[in-house]
Amino acid sequence: MSLFKYGWYFGFGYFLFSLYWIAISLTFDQSFKFLIPVATFMLPAFLAIFYGSMTYLFAIFYSKNVVSSFFIFSILFGIIEFIRGSILTGFPWNLISFSFSNNIYFIQVLSIIGTYSFNLICISLFTVPALFILRNLRTKIIVFSCFTLICAFFLIFGYIKNDNFNSLDSVKNPYIIKAISPNISLDRFYSKQDELKIISELIELSVSKNSKPTIFLWPEGIIPDSYLRDMRIYKNLFLNKFGEHDLIIMGLNSIETKNEENLFFNSMAIFNNKLDLITNYNKVNLVPFGEFTPFESILSLVGLKTITNNYQSFTRGETRVPLNIKNSKIDLNLLPLICYEIIYSGKLSRDNNFDYIINISEDGWFGKSIGPKQHFSHSIFRSIESGKYIIRSANNGISAIINPIGVVEQKVEFGSVGYVEMSESKLVKSTLFMIYGNKIFLILTLIYIFLIFSFNRFKYE
C-alpha cells in the first residue's frame, strides 16, 4: 500500500493547488460557507484516490524490465485519467496534456488522436527521462529516439496543418454570429434585481447597425427570474430592437411538468425577434452539487442543496443533438454546449452534422481565480478535435471565437464587457477524431500493451 500512499500524496497536492478555486463558488451564499473546507480538501482527497490507485496497480504489474515498466506506468496513468473523466459524471479537468495548451502547433495532433490519446503520450514524454536515471539500458536509446521522433512529428504536423488552414479562402457568411460578454454581477441570483434592466443592458450591448441577419449569443443563466415559458412578456422590447431575421440564443432555466412533478432544466433557447421559441436544448452533463445534488433525498435532510438555484436539482436533458435554425436568411446546424459540457472529449454528439459549436457559460462562480482560464483552455482542445469553430459567450469569463485549429481569432478578456463577431469562416473537413472518437484511445492502448510484451523479450534490462 505504500505506493498507493505516494500516488495519493502526489494527487492530493496536484488537485489541491489546481482546483482551489472551486471553493470560491461557496462564498456567494452564507449557507454554503461551512462547506468551504470540504470543497478545498475533500475534493482533492477524493480525486487523489485515482492517482493512488494508479501507483498501487503499478506495484502489482511492475516488470523487472525497466522499459516495459515505463510503458506499464504510462498506460496505467492514461487509463486512470480516462476513467476519472468518465465515471460518476466524469471530471476530466487538468489532465496532464493541458500542459501544452499554449503550444498551438504541438496540439494539432488532437484532430487525429484526441485528448486522451494525447494525454497518454504526454505522460510518456514526461516519464521517459526516468529511463536514463533508473538503469543503463541499450533499449532506452530506442525508446527515447522514438519519442523524440513523435515530438518532431507533432510539431511538423502542426505547422503543416496551420499553413494549410491559413491558405484556405474565407467565405463571407450571409449572417453574423455575435457573442455577448456583459459581465453582469452574480448578485442577480441572490438579491432581487431589476430583470428588465438586465435585459435592457444585454440588448444595448447586442444591437448594432449590421445590415446582415444576426444571431445573438447570450451567456448561460443570464436571466435569473424568468423561465423559458415566461419570456414572451418581453416581446415588444425585443420586437422593437431586433430585426425581422435576427435570432437570439440565450441561457435560462425552463420547467416542465411530468407525472404531476415539476422538472427544472438548465436550458439554451433560440428565439426570433418576436420571442417565438424556435428550438431549445436541455443540458445533459450537469455539475455535481452545482446543478444537482447526488442522493438528494438523503443529503437534503442535512441542508445540502445545489449552488446555482434555490429549489431543487436540475433534471438531466435526454440527449444532445445539433439544433437546426432556419429562416429565409439563415440555415444552420449548431451544436449546443452549456458551460461545463465543453470539458468532455469525444462526447459531444453522435450526430456530427453541424456547422459550429456554440458554448454559453457563467464563470463568475470562481471569482478572479485561474478557474475560468482553465475552463477556456478546454474550448481550444474541443475546437481542434472537432475541426469546428467555437463561438463562446461567457458572462463573467472569456468570450471568444476559436477557429478549427484552436487559434483564438477574437476575444473579450476576462472581467471585461464587450462582444465578438463572426462574419466569415473557412470550410474544414471533419477530423479523424470527430469520426472515430475515443476508439483511437483504445487502439493506442493496445499498441502500448504490445510494446510492453515486446520489450519484455529483450535480454537487456
C-alpha positions in Angstrom: 0.0 0.0 0.0 3.0 2.3 0.3 2.9 3.1 -3.5 -0.8 3.9 -3.2 0.1 6.4 -0.4 2.8 8.1 -2.6 0.4 8.3 -5.6 -2.3 9.7 -3.3 0.1 12.3 -1.9 1.0 13.5 -5.3 -2.6 13.6 -6.5 -3.7 15.5 -3.4 -1.1 18.2 -3.9 -1.8 18.4 -7.6 -5.5 18.9 -7.2 -5.3 21.0 -4.1 -3.3 23.7 -5.9 -5.0 23.4 -9.3 -8.6 23.3 -8.1 -8.6 25.6 -5.1 -10.9 28.0 -6.9 -13.9 25.6 -6.6 -14.3 26.7 -3.0 -14.9 30.3 -4.2 -18.3 29.2 -5.6 -19.3 28.6 -1.9 -18.7 32.2 -0.8 -21.7 33.7 -2.5 -24.3 32.1 -0.2 -23.8 32.3 3.5 -25.5 28.9 3.9 -22.7 27.2 1.9 -19.7 28.7 3.7 -19.4 25.8 6.1 -18.6 23.6 3.1 -15.5 25.6 2.1 -13.1 23.3 3.9 -14.9 20.3 2.4 -14.5 21.6 -1.1 -10.9 22.7 -0.5 -9.6 19.5 0.9 -12.2 16.7 0.4 -12.5 17.0 -3.4 -8.7 16.9 -3.9 -8.6 14.0 -1.4 -11.2 12.1 -3.5 -9.6 12.8 -6.8 -6.2 11.7 -5.4 -7.6 8.2 -5.0 -7.4 7.8 -8.8 -3.6 8.6 -8.7 -3.2 6.4 -5.6 -4.9 3.6 -7.5 -2.6 4.1 -10.4 0.6 3.7 -8.3 -1.0 0.7 -6.5 -1.7 -1.1 -9.8 1.8 -0.2 -11.0 3.2 -2.0 -7.9 1.2 -5.1 -9.0 2.0 -5.1 -12.7 5.6 -3.8 -12.3 8.1 -5.6 -14.6 11.8 -6.2 -14.0 12.4 -4.9 -17.5 12.6 -1.1 -16.9 11.4 -0.2 -20.4 8.3 -2.4 -20.0 7.7 -0.8 -16.6 7.9 2.6 -18.3 5.1 1.6 -20.7 3.1 0.0 -17.9 3.3 3.2 -15.8 2.2 5.3 -18.8 -0.7 3.1 -19.8 -2.0 2.8 -16.2 -1.8 6.5 -15.7 -3.5 7.2 -19.1 -6.3 4.7 -18.4 -6.9 6.0 -14.9 -7.2 9.6 -16.3 -9.7 8.3 -18.8 -11.7 6.7 -16.0 -11.5 9.9 -14.0 -13.0 11.7 -16.9 -15.8 9.2 -17.4 -17.3 7.7 -14.2 -19.6 9.4 -11.7 -20.4 12.0 -14.4 -16.7 12.4 -15.1 -14.3 15.2 -14.2 -11.5 15.4 -16.9 -10.2 18.6 -15.6 -6.4 19.4 -15.7 -5.3 16.3 -17.5 -1.5 16.2 -17.9 -2.0 17.1 -21.6 -3.2 20.6 -20.8 0.4 21.4 -20.0 0.7 22.1 -23.7 -2.4 24.3 -24.0 -0.4 27.3 -25.2 1.6 25.4 -27.8 -0.9 25.6 -30.7 1.4 23.7 -33.1 2.2 20.8 -30.8 -1.5 20.1 -30.0 -2.8 20.0 -33.6 -2.5 16.2 -33.4 -5.6 16.3 -31.3 -7.5 16.3 -34.6 -6.3 12.8 -35.2 -5.9 11.1 -31.8 -8.0 13.2 -29.4 -7.2 14.4 -25.9 -7.0 11.1 -24.0 -4.5 9.6 -26.5 -2.5 12.8 -26.5 -2.6 12.7 -22.7 -1.2 9.2 -22.7 1.7 10.2 -25.0 2.3 13.3 -22.8 2.6 11.1 -19.7 5.2 9.0 -21.6 7.1 12.2 -22.7 7.3 13.4 -19.1 8.3 10.0 -17.8 10.9 9.0 -20.4 13.8 10.8 -18.7 13.5 8.3 -15.9 14.9 5.6 -18.1 18.3 7.4 -18.1 18.2 7.6 -14.3 16.9 4.2 -13.3 19.1 1.9 -15.4 21.8 1.9 -18.0 19.9 0.4 -20.9 20.6 -0.1 -24.6 16.8 -0.1 -25.2 16.5 3.3 -23.6 18.0 4.8 -26.8 15.3 3.1 -28.9 12.5 4.4 -26.7 14.0 7.9 -26.3 14.6 8.2 -30.0 11.0 7.1 -30.8 9.5 9.7 -28.5 11.9 12.4 -29.9 10.6 11.5 -33.4 7.0 11.6 -32.1 7.6 15.1 -30.8 9.1 16.1 -34.1 6.1 14.6 -36.0 3.7 16.5 -33.8 5.4 19.8 -34.4 5.8 19.3 -38.2 2.2 18.1 -38.5 1.1 21.2 -36.5 3.0 23.6 -38.7 1.7 21.9 -41.9 -1.9 21.9 -40.6 -1.6 25.5 -39.6 -0.2 26.6 -43.0 -2.9 24.6 -44.8 -5.7 26.2 -42.8 -4.2 29.7 -43.4 -4.1 29.1 -47.1 -7.8 28.4 -47.3 -10.1 31.2 -48.5 -12.5 32.7 -46.1 -16.2 32.6 -47.1 -18.4 35.5 -46.3 -21.4 34.3 -44.4 -24.9 35.8 -45.2 -25.3 36.2 -41.4 -23.3 37.4 -38.4 -22.9 35.5 -35.2 -22.4 37.9 -32.3 -21.4 36.5 -28.8 -22.1 38.9 -25.9 -19.9 39.2 -22.8 -21.9 41.5 -20.4 -20.0 40.9 -17.1 -23.2 41.2 -15.1 -22.7 40.6 -11.3 -23.7 37.2 -9.8 -25.7 39.2 -7.3 -28.7 38.7 -9.6 -29.0 35.2 -8.2 -29.1 36.2 -4.6 -30.7 39.7 -4.5 -33.8 40.8 -6.2 -32.5 42.7 -9.2 -34.5 44.5 -11.9 -34.6 41.8 -14.6 -35.9 44.4 -17.1 -32.7 46.4 -16.5 -30.5 43.3 -17.1 -32.3 42.5 -20.4 -32.0 46.2 -21.5 -28.2 46.1 -20.8 -28.0 42.9 -22.9 -30.0 44.4 -25.7 -27.9 47.6 -25.7 -24.7 45.6 -25.9 -26.2 43.4 -28.6 -27.9 45.7 -31.1 -25.7 47.1 -33.8 -26.1 48.7 -37.2 -25.3 45.5 -39.1 -27.4 45.1 -42.2 -27.0 41.3 -42.2 -29.2 39.0 -40.2 -27.5 38.4 -36.9 -27.6 35.5 -34.4 -27.0 37.0 -30.9 -25.5 34.6 -28.4 -26.1 35.5 -24.7 -24.5 33.7 -21.7 -25.7 30.9 -19.5 -28.4 31.7 -16.9 -28.2 35.4 -17.7 -31.9 36.0 -16.9 -32.4 34.5 -13.4 -36.0 35.1 -12.5 -37.9 34.2 -15.7 -38.4 30.7 -17.1 -38.3 30.0 -20.8 -42.1 29.9 -20.9 -42.3 33.4 -19.4 -40.1 35.2 -21.9 -43.0 36.4 -24.1 -43.8 39.2 -21.6 -40.8 41.0 -23.1 -42.0 40.5 -26.7 -42.4 44.2 -27.5 -39.0 45.1 -26.2 -37.3 42.6 -28.5 -39.5 43.3 -31.4 -38.5 47.0 -31.4 -34.8 46.3 -31.1 -34.1 43.3 -33.3 -34.6 42.8 -37.0 -37.1 40.5 -38.7 -34.4 37.9 -39.5 -32.4 38.2 -36.3 -32.2 35.3 -33.8 -31.4 35.4 -30.1 -29.8 32.5 -28.3 -29.8 32.6 -24.5 -29.3 30.5 -21.4 -32.1 30.4 -19.0 -34.0 27.9 -16.8 -37.0 26.0 -18.0 -39.7 24.0 -16.3 -41.7 21.0 -17.4 -44.4 19.1 -15.6 -44.3 15.3 -15.8 -46.5 13.0 -13.8 -47.6 16.0 -11.7 -44.0 16.7 -10.8 -42.1 19.9 -11.8 -38.8 19.2 -13.5 -36.3 22.0 -13.8 -33.7 22.3 -16.6 -30.7 24.4 -17.4 -31.6 25.3 -21.0 -30.4 27.0 -24.1 -33.2 28.5 -26.1 -33.3 30.1 -29.6 -35.9 32.8 -30.2 -36.8 35.0 -33.1 -37.3 38.8 -32.7 -41.0 38.2 -31.6 -39.7 35.9 -28.8 -41.3 32.9 -30.5 -39.4 29.8 -29.5 -37.6 28.2 -32.4 -36.0 25.3 -30.5 -34.2 24.6 -27.2 -31.8 22.3 -25.6 -31.7 21.0 -22.0 -28.2 20.5 -20.5 -27.1 16.9 -20.4 -23.9 17.0 -18.3 -24.8 18.6 -15.0 -22.3 19.8 -12.4 -22.5 17.7 -9.2 -23.6 19.9 -6.3 -23.6 22.9 -8.6 -26.6 21.9 -10.6 -27.7 18.6 -9.0 -27.3 17.0 -5.6 -26.3 13.3 -5.6 -28.5 11.3 -3.3 -30.7 14.4 -2.9 -33.4 12.8 -0.8 -30.8 12.0 1.8 -28.4 14.9 1.7 -31.3 17.5 1.6 -32.1 16.3 5.2 -28.8 17.9 6.4 -29.4 21.1 4.4 -27.4 20.4 1.3 -28.7 21.9 -1.9 -27.4 23.0 -5.3 -25.4 26.2 -5.5 -26.9 27.7 -8.6 -30.6 27.5 -7.7 -32.9 27.6 -4.7 -35.4 25.0 -5.4 -34.2 21.5 -6.3 -31.7 19.7 -8.6 -31.9 20.3 -12.3 -33.0 17.4 -14.3 -30.6 16.0 -16.9 -31.6 16.5 -20.5 -32.1 13.4 -22.6 -29.7 13.9 -25.5 -27.5 16.4 -27.3 -28.1 16.9 -31.0 -27.4 19.8 -33.3 -30.0 22.5 -33.3 -31.3 23.4 -36.7 -32.2 27.1 -37.1 -33.7 28.1 -40.3 -35.5 31.2 -41.7 -35.4 32.9 -45.1 -31.9 34.2 -44.5 -30.3 31.7 -42.2 -29.9 27.9 -42.4 -27.5 26.5 -39.8 -26.9 23.5 -37.6 -25.4 24.5 -34.2 -24.2 22.1 -31.6 -25.1 23.5 -28.1 -22.7 23.1 -25.1 -23.7 24.7 -21.8 -20.7 25.7 -19.6 -19.2 22.5 -18.1 -20.1 20.4 -21.2 -17.2 21.8 -23.1 -14.7 19.7 -21.0 -15.7 16.3 -22.3 -13.6 14.9 -25.1 -15.2 12.5 -27.6 -18.7 13.0 -26.1 -20.1 16.0 -27.9 -22.7 14.4 -30.1 -23.4 11.2 -32.1 -24.5 13.4 -34.9 -21.5 15.2 -36.4 -23.6 17.1 -39.0 -23.3 20.6 -37.6 -21.6 23.8 -38.7 -20.4 25.4 -35.5 -20.2 24.7 -31.7 -21.9 27.3 -29.5 -20.9 27.4 -25.9 -22.5 29.6 -23.2 -21.1 29.8 -19.7 -21.2 31.6 -16.4 -17.7 31.5 -14.9 -18.3 34.2 -12.2 -18.7 31.5 -9.6 -14.9 31.2 -9.5 -14.1 34.8 -9.0 -10.8 36.1 -10.4 -9.0 32.8 -10.0 -7.3 30.6 -12.6 -10.6 28.6 -12.9 -12.2 30.5 -15.8 -8.9 30.4 -17.7 -8.6 26.6 -17.2 -12.2 26.3 -18.4 -11.4 28.3 -21.5 -8.5 26.1 -22.4 -10.9 23.2 -22.9 -12.6 25.1 -25.7 -9.3 25.2 -27.6 -8.9 21.5 -27.3 -12.5 20.8 -28.5 -12.1 23.1 -31.5 -9.0 21.2 -32.7 -10.6 17.8 -32.0 -13.8 18.6 -33.9 -12.3 20.8 -36.6 -15.1 23.3 -35.9 -15.4 26.9 -35.0 -16.4 27.5 -31.4 -18.4 30.7 -30.6 -18.3 31.2 -26.8 -20.4 33.6 -24.7 -19.4 33.8 -21.1 -20.8 36.4 -18.7 -18.0 36.6 -16.1 -15.5 34.8 -18.2 -13.8 34.7 -21.5 -15.9 35.1 -24.6 -14.2 34.2 -27.9 -14.3 32.9 -31.4 -11.9 30.0 -31.8 -11.2 28.6 -35.2 -10.8 24.9 -36.1 -7.1 24.8 -35.4 -7.5 26.3 -31.9 -6.4 29.9 -32.7 -8.4 32.5 -30.8 -9.4 34.9 -33.6 -11.4 37.3 -31.3 -11.7 37.5 -27.6 -13.2 39.5 -24.8 -10.7 39.4 -21.9 -11.7 38.0 -18.5 -13.5 40.6 -16.5 -14.3 42.9 -19.5 -17.5 43.9 -21.2 -17.8 43.5 -24.9 -18.6 41.2 -27.8 -17.1 39.2 -30.6 -18.5 38.8 -34.1 -18.0 36.2 -36.7 -19.0 37.2 -40.3 -16.8 34.8 -42.3 -15.4 31.3 -41.9 -13.3 28.7 -43.6 -14.6 25.3 -44.6 -12.8 22.4 -42.9 -13.4 18.7 -43.3 -14.3 16.6 -40.3 -11.3 15.4 -38.4 -10.3 11.8 -37.9 -11.1 12.1 -34.2 -14.5 13.5 -34.9 -15.3 10.4 -36.9 -13.9 7.7 -34.6 -13.8 9.4 -31.2 -12.2 7.6 -28.3 -11.9 4.4 -30.2 -8.5 5.8 -31.1 -7.5 5.8 -27.4 -8.4 2.1 -27.3 -6.1 1.5 -30.3 -3.2 3.4 -28.7 -3.7 1.4 -25.5 -3.4 -1.8 -27.4 -0.2 -0.6 -29.1 1.2 0.2 -25.6 0.3 -3.3 -24.4 2.0 -4.8 -27.5 5.2 -2.7 -26.7 5.1 -4.0 -23.1 5.3 -7.6 -24.2 7.8 -6.8 -27.0 10.3 -5.1 -24.7 9.9 -7.9 -22.1 11.6 -10.2 -24.7 14.8 -8.0 -24.7 17.8 -9.5 -22.9 19.0 -6.2 -21.5 17.0 -4.8 -18.6 
